[in-house]
Amino acid sequence: MLINDPLSNNIEKKATRDGYGQALADLGEKNSKLVVLDADLSNSTKTSTFAKKYPERFFNFGVAEQNMLGHAAGLASTGLIPATSSFAMFATGRAWEVLRNSIAYPKLNVKIAGTHAGITLGEDGASHQIIEDIAITRCIPEMTVLVPADYWQAYNAVFAAVEKNGPVYIRLGRPGIDMIYDKETPFEIGKANIIQEGEKIAFFSTGIMVSESWKAARLLEQKNGIRPWVVDFHTIKPIDIETIINISKKVEKIYTFEEHNIHGGFGSAVSEILSENNPVKLKRIGILDSFGQSGKINELMDYYGLSSKKLFEKVVSEK
């Protein structure tokens, strides 16, 4: 871990998309098979860093995400490792059929990075704020789904994704968020990180909600004397079944936190495991089956009940 006090005002913030861009640039030197594809958003997806270093291995397809993924499938069939990049709304939403039939079905070694996911895209509003991408990617056979919690975890997730043979979706965000980990923190696909051991209740979270849930847990301990488990599920598929079951046997209630629709997302994945193995009380906290809207990120997080303050208030109100 990098920080000890999640409530500190001095925590450095960096975007997960920045970690993605830097990882590609560093990997380019180590792996000559890596090629990067973008849909005219390289400054936003941060693939511009790779493009400057390796212009012969960078391809801009314009606003044509389906075409980009189709070409990625072709490149992968020759033994190259394509990393495709666009806003998550377009990389998974607009191009879903190509993702399913041209990449996942033939089990091709393509990495799909969806940046600017969730409501933290902010002012771009509902048309761009995808809150369904975890649901529509985890339901595809052969697909691995990663949701990093901070800059360094995103950086290491890219290395892990490139090492893994087969299609991988990486969900990334727009804003700078708290840096929880350091570069040396191991990243193992399918293995959750236990940030804090606790008692009675557990906070399971993914992506930006990891730091928010950790802050809420600290508030709960300071003000109410309750110390929750705090667990980071950076891999939604394959999800860490063992950790879910083990902790469920030690607590009375589990909360899941996600910047995503509660239907079909991370909370649903946890619910599936618990219902089949060890049913306990579960509360899914996320977007309550509504679209996003335009606004400042902090305001949206409060409005949808996803800020640490709102999480704390929700948990206290249910005690």
Backbone torsions as a table, in degrees:
resi	resn	phi	psi	omega
1	MET	NA	153.2	-179.2
2	LEU	-98.1	-37.7	-175.3
3	ILE	-120.1	153.3	178.4
4	ASN	-105.5	-26.6	-176.6
5	ASP	-121.3	100.4	-178.5
6	PRO	-67.5	-13.8	-179.8
7	LEU	-90.8	-1.3	-179.9
8	SER	-62.6	145.2	177.2
9	ASN	-87.5	1.0	-174.8
10	ASN	-107.9	16.4	-178.9
11	ILE	-76.4	130.5	177.6
12	GLU	-69.7	144.2	-179.7
13	LYS	-119.5	133.8	174.6
14	LYS	-144.8	151.5	-179.1
15	ALA	-82.2	146.7	176.8
16	THR	-65.3	-30.1	177.6
17	ARG	-64.4	-29.8	176.4
18	ASP	-68.0	-39.2	176.6
19	GLY	-63.4	-37.5	176.8
20	TYR	-61.9	-49.7	-178.4
21	GLY	-61.6	-42.5	-180.0
22	GLN	-67.9	-38.4	179.0
23	ALA	-62.8	-42.2	178.5
24	LEU	-60.8	-44.5	-179.0
25	ALA	-62.6	-40.5	179.6
26	ASP	-72.1	-37.5	179.5
27	LEU	-68.9	-29.9	-178.6
28	GLY	-57.5	-33.7	179.7
29	GLU	-74.0	-31.4	-174.9
30	LYS	-90.3	-25.6	-173.6
31	ASN	-131.4	102.9	-176.8
32	SER	-70.8	-11.7	179.4
33	LYS	-83.5	-12.0	-178.4
34	LEU	-74.6	126.0	172.9
35	VAL	-126.3	150.4	-175.2
36	VAL	-121.9	131.8	-179.8
37	LEU	-119.0	140.3	180.0
38	ASP	-138.9	157.3	-178.4
39	ALA	-110.5	57.0	175.3
40	ASP	66.0	31.0	-179.5
41	LEU	-134.3	28.2	-170.0
42	SER	-62.4	-30.5	176.9
43	ASN	-70.0	-32.2	-180.0
44	SER	-82.8	-39.1	-179.7
45	THR	-82.3	-9.7	178.7
46	LYS	73.0	14.8	174.5
47	THR	-75.9	-7.2	178.2
48	SER	-61.1	-28.4	177.7
49	THR	-63.0	-44.7	176.7
50	PHE	-66.2	-41.7	-176.8
51	ALA	-60.2	-37.2	-180.0
52	LYS	-69.8	-35.1	-178.2
53	LYS	-82.1	-35.7	-174.3
54	TYR	-134.3	66.0	-176.3
55	PRO	-60.6	-27.9	-179.6
56	GLU	-74.0	-12.0	179.7
57	ARG	-114.7	16.2	179.6
58	PHE	-118.6	135.0	-176.7
59	PHE	-132.5	124.8	178.4
60	ASN	-103.9	120.2	-175.6
61	PHE	-100.0	4.5	-177.0
62	GLY	70.0	-164.6	-178.2
63	VAL	-82.2	73.5	-176.1
64	ALA	-151.7	70.2	-174.0
65	GLU	-64.3	-39.1	178.3
66	GLN	-61.2	-42.4	179.1
67	ASN	-63.8	-41.0	179.2
68	MET	-60.6	-46.3	-179.2
69	LEU	-69.7	-34.9	176.1
70	GLY	-62.9	-42.9	176.7
71	HIS	-66.1	-36.3	177.7
72	ALA	-60.6	-39.8	177.3
73	ALA	-60.8	-43.1	178.8
74	GLY	-64.3	-43.4	178.4
75	LEU	-62.6	-41.3	179.4
76	ALA	-64.0	-32.7	-179.3
77	SER	-67.9	-15.4	178.4
78	THR	-95.4	-1.1	179.3
79	GLY	103.6	-3.6	175.9
80	LEU	-79.0	165.7	178.4
81	ILE	-117.7	96.5	-178.6
82	PRO	-83.0	134.3	170.0
83	ALA	-111.5	113.8	-177.7
84	THR	-99.5	145.7	-171.7
85	SER	-141.6	132.7	172.7
86	SER	-166.7	176.8	171.3
87	PHE	-58.9	143.1	-176.4
88	ALA	-58.7	-32.4	178.9
89	MET	-58.5	-37.2	-175.3
90	PHE	-94.2	-36.0	-178.6
91	ALA	-66.0	-34.5	-178.9
92	THR	-109.3	-33.7	-177.4
93	GLY	-80.3	-63.0	-178.1
94	ARG	-62.2	-35.7	-172.3
95	ALA	-105.4	20.7	-172.5
96	TRP	-59.6	-43.0	-176.5
97	GLU	-64.8	-38.1	177.1
98	VAL	-68.3	-39.7	177.0
99	LEU	-59.1	-42.5	-179.2
100	ARG	-71.6	-54.8	-169.6
101	ASN	-84.0	-34.3	-175.3
102	SER	-94.5	-20.6	-176.7
103	ILE	-114.7	-56.1	-174.3
104	ALA	-73.0	-43.8	-177.6
105	TYR	-58.1	-45.2	176.6
106	PRO	-86.3	7.1	176.0
107	LYS	59.2	43.6	-177.1
108	LEU	-81.7	151.4	-172.0
109	ASN	-86.3	69.9	-178.4
110	VAL	-115.8	138.2	176.5
111	LYS	-108.5	129.6	-176.6
112	ILE	-115.9	115.4	178.3
113	ALA	-104.6	121.0	176.4
114	GLY	-107.8	105.7	179.2
115	THR	-91.6	171.4	177.4
116	HIS	57.9	38.4	180.0
117	ALA	-81.4	157.5	173.2
118	GLY	75.0	-175.8	-178.1
119	ILE	-73.5	-16.0	-179.9
120	THR	-73.8	5.6	165.7
121	LEU	-66.2	-25.9	171.6
122	GLY	80.9	-122.2	-167.7
123	GLU	-66.9	-14.8	-179.9
124	ASP	-68.4	-18.9	170.6
125	GLY	81.0	-173.3	-168.8
126	ALA	-60.8	-33.8	-177.0
127	SER	-64.5	-25.1	-178.5
128	HIS	-109.1	-16.3	-176.4
129	GLN	-85.5	83.5	-178.0
130	ILE	-73.2	129.1	177.6
131	ILE	-123.5	20.0	-178.4
132	GLU	-122.8	-1.2	-169.1
133	ASP	-67.0	-33.8	177.1
134	ILE	-64.7	-42.6	-179.1
135	ALA	-63.0	-44.6	-173.2
136	ILE	-82.9	-12.0	173.8
137	THR	-96.3	-37.4	-177.5
138	ARG	-71.1	-18.3	178.4
139	CYS	-82.6	-7.0	179.7
140	ILE	-84.9	124.2	176.8
141	PRO	-57.4	146.7	177.6
142	GLU	75.8	-4.3	-175.0
143	MET	-90.4	129.0	170.6
144	THR	-93.7	139.0	-176.6
145	VAL	-125.6	119.1	-178.3
146	LEU	-117.7	137.8	178.4
147	VAL	-133.2	87.7	-176.9
148	PRO	-65.6	151.9	-175.4
149	ALA	-96.5	-19.4	179.2
150	ASP	-158.3	-174.7	-175.0
151	TYR	-57.9	-54.7	-175.2
152	TRP	-69.9	-31.9	176.9
153	GLN	-69.0	-37.1	175.5
154	ALA	-63.8	-43.1	178.6
155	TYR	-57.1	-50.6	-178.5
156	ASN	-71.2	-28.8	177.3
157	ALA	-64.2	-36.1	179.0
158	VAL	-65.0	-43.9	177.1
159	PHE	-59.3	-44.8	-179.5
160	ALA	-65.4	-39.1	-179.2
161	ALA	-65.3	-40.9	-179.5
162	VAL	-69.3	-33.5	177.8
163	GLU	-71.4	-26.8	-178.5
164	LYS	-83.8	130.3	178.2
165	ASN	-81.2	126.9	179.1
166	GLY	123.0	171.1	-176.9
167	PRO	-71.2	135.9	179.7
168	VAL	-135.4	130.2	172.9
169	TYR	-103.6	130.5	178.3
170	ILE	-117.9	118.9	-179.6
171	ARG	-91.6	124.4	-175.7
172	LEU	-128.3	160.2	-176.4
173	GLY	-117.4	169.7	179.7
174	ARG	-84.7	-47.6	-167.8
175	PRO	-82.2	160.9	168.8
176	GLY	-69.9	130.3	179.8
177	ILE	-127.7	163.2	-176.0
178	ASP	-54.0	134.6	175.6
179	MET	-86.6	108.1	-176.7
180	ILE	-88.1	-40.0	-172.0
181	TYR	-107.9	166.7	169.3
182	ASP	-107.5	175.1	-174.5
183	LYS	-61.8	-30.6	-175.0
184	GLU	-83.1	-6.5	179.4
185	THR	-64.7	121.7	-177.2
186	PRO	-60.9	144.9	173.9
187	PHE	-122.4	113.7	179.6
188	GLU	-119.2	116.8	178.6
189	ILE	-57.1	128.7	178.0
190	GLY	87.8	1.9	-178.9
191	LYS	-121.7	113.8	-178.4
192	ALA	-70.0	155.2	175.9
193	ASN	-101.4	120.5	174.6
194	ILE	-85.7	107.1	-178.0
195	ILE	-79.7	-36.4	-177.4
196	GLN	-150.6	131.1	172.8
197	GLU	-84.9	147.6	-176.8
198	GLY	-146.7	-150.7	180.0
199	GLU	-154.5	152.9	174.9
200	LYS	72.1	-52.2	-178.8
201	ILE	-130.8	159.1	-179.8
202	ALA	-132.4	140.1	174.1
203	PHE	-106.5	112.3	174.3
204	PHE	-103.4	129.6	-176.6
205	SER	-146.2	168.9	-178.5
206	THR	-148.0	149.5	177.6
207	GLY	63.6	-140.2	-177.8
208	ILE	-60.0	-22.5	-177.1
209	MET	-74.9	-9.6	177.3
210	VAL	-65.5	-51.1	-180.0
211	SER	-66.8	-36.9	178.7
212	GLU	-65.1	-41.3	-179.8
213	SER	-71.0	-32.7	178.0
214	TRP	-67.6	-40.8	175.1
215	LYS	-62.0	-44.4	179.3
216	ALA	-61.9	-38.7	178.5
217	ALA	-63.7	-41.6	179.2
218	ARG	-65.5	-40.0	176.3
219	LEU	-61.7	-41.3	-178.9
220	LEU	-64.7	-37.4	179.3
221	GLU	-71.5	-41.6	-177.8
222	GLN	-69.1	-41.4	-171.6
223	LYS	-96.9	-25.1	-175.8
224	ASN	-125.0	-1.1	177.2
225	GLY	70.2	20.1	-179.7
226	ILE	-109.9	125.1	-178.9
227	ARG	-108.7	104.8	-179.8
228	PRO	-82.2	155.6	163.2
229	TRP	-66.2	142.0	174.6
230	VAL	-126.9	118.3	-174.2
231	VAL	-130.0	132.0	179.7
232	ASP	-99.2	113.7	176.0
233	PHE	-100.3	84.1	179.6
234	HIS	-74.6	-16.1	175.9
235	THR	-112.9	118.1	177.7
236	ILE	-87.2	-31.8	177.7
237	LYS	-147.8	119.2	0.6
238	PRO	-76.3	128.8	-177.4
239	ILE	-78.7	154.5	-176.4
240	ASP	-80.2	85.9	-177.3
241	ILE	-62.3	-42.2	-176.6
242	GLU	-59.7	-45.6	-179.7
243	THR	-65.9	-41.1	178.6
244	ILE	-58.5	-48.1	-177.5
245	ILE	-67.8	-45.0	-177.9
246	ASN	-60.0	-45.6	-178.6
247	ILE	-72.4	-34.2	180.0
248	SER	-61.2	-26.1	179.6
249	LYS	-79.9	-8.0	-176.6
250	LYS	-110.2	-4.4	-174.7
251	VAL	-128.2	166.9	177.8
252	GLU	-95.2	-24.3	-176.5
253	LYS	-154.8	146.1	177.9
254	ILE	-121.4	136.1	172.7
255	TYR	-111.0	137.1	171.5
256	THR	-113.3	139.3	-177.7
257	PHE	-124.7	129.0	-179.8
258	GLU	-151.7	145.5	175.0
259	GLU	-92.5	66.7	-168.7
260	HIS	-165.3	158.8	173.6
261	ASN	-57.8	136.1	-179.3
262	ILE	-68.2	-16.5	179.8
263	HIS	-86.4	114.3	175.3
264	GLY	86.6	-2.2	-176.0
265	GLY	-93.0	-147.8	-177.0
266	PHE	-61.7	-46.2	179.8
267	GLY	-60.5	-37.4	177.4
268	SER	-65.1	-39.0	178.7
269	ALA	-62.9	-42.7	177.7
270	VAL	-65.0	-42.4	179.6
271	SER	-58.7	-40.7	179.3
272	GLU	-59.9	-43.7	-179.3
273	ILE	-66.7	-46.6	-177.7
274	LEU	-64.4	-42.9	-176.2
275	SER	-63.6	-29.0	-178.0
276	GLU	-91.5	-17.2	-172.0
277	ASN	-123.0	-44.8	-177.8
278	ASN	-158.1	81.0	-176.8
279	PRO	-59.7	124.1	172.6
280	VAL	-135.7	169.7	177.9
281	LYS	-62.2	134.0	-178.5
282	LEU	-136.3	133.4	175.0
283	LYS	-122.5	117.8	178.8
284	ARG	-92.0	123.8	178.6
285	ILE	-118.0	122.3	-179.1
286	GLY	-172.7	-153.0	176.5
287	ILE	-77.7	125.0	-172.8
288	LEU	-86.0	65.3	173.8
289	ASP	55.0	44.4	175.5
290	SER	-136.8	159.1	177.5
291	PHE	-78.0	163.4	174.0
292	GLY	-76.5	-173.7	177.3
293	GLN	-156.4	164.9	-178.2
294	SER	-73.4	136.6	178.6
295	GLY	172.1	171.1	176.0
296	LYS	-70.6	147.0	-171.8
297	ILE	-57.8	-48.3	-178.4
298	ASN	-62.2	-37.6	178.7
299	GLU	-66.7	-40.8	179.2
300	LEU	-66.6	-40.2	179.0
301	MET	-62.0	-38.8	176.4
302	ASP	-69.1	-45.7	-176.1
303	TYR	-59.6	-40.8	-178.7
304	TYR	-90.6	8.0	174.4
305	GLY	71.6	29.3	-174.7
306	LEU	-109.3	-5.7	176.8
307	SER	-72.7	159.7	-178.3
308	SER	-58.9	-37.3	178.6
309	LYS	-62.9	-44.9	-179.4
310	LYS	-69.4	-35.7	176.7
311	LEU	-63.2	-45.4	178.1
312	PHE	-58.2	-47.7	-179.1
313	GLU	-62.4	-38.1	-179.7
314	LYS	-65.4	-45.6	-178.8
315	VAL	-65.3	-43.4	179.8
316	VAL	-63.1	-38.2	-177.9
317	SER	-67.4	-20.5	-177.7
318	GLU	-98.0	-3.5	-178.4
319	LYS	-76.8	NA	NA
